[in-house]
């Protein structure tokens, strides 16, 4: 196996393993638990689920498939009954702490579709594909995000960074919030 093939397999496996955690995290939560708001200034798990899975949907759908995100094409905002229908990247904690789901079973269905779509895309990735440049550099409103630190100033955004930053590392960061939120409602974490 070449080093390139080993890297691609590793990235594919990391994203899939991380998505297993998202599936497990949602599997035993109730609507009341996912919407639990600990106190002012603290985001509910519904925010972390909505923000991250919708970001994965957008990253894979737009950047890899050149399609509309499933959230938009499937009318999931209405199906889930989300109280605030924005991604939550530029909004404040004070705004987003009010995000709630109306139907968590619908959310789980949407999340499963996003993860299945991502898995299908992962089957197709190659080292050459990951090297493709999406943007010559991140726009000004994205200069403060984690990915900007990863790629450095003025560097291009490649499909590699889309998967590595916007999907994998972003997903792990927000999974930490989910694990903490699960503890606040009396549930276990996702791994030992």
Buried (B, 14 or more C-beta within 10 A) or exposed (E): EEEEEEEBEEBBEBBBEBBEBBEBBBEEBEBEBBBBBBEEEBBBBBBBBBBBBBBBBBBBBBBBEEEEBBBBEBEBBEBBBBEBBBBBEEBEEEEBBEBBBBBBEBBBBBBBBBBEBBBEBBEEBEBEBBEBEBBEBBEEEBEEBEBBEBBEEEBBBBBBBBBBBBBBBBBBEBBEBBBBBBEBBEBEBBEE
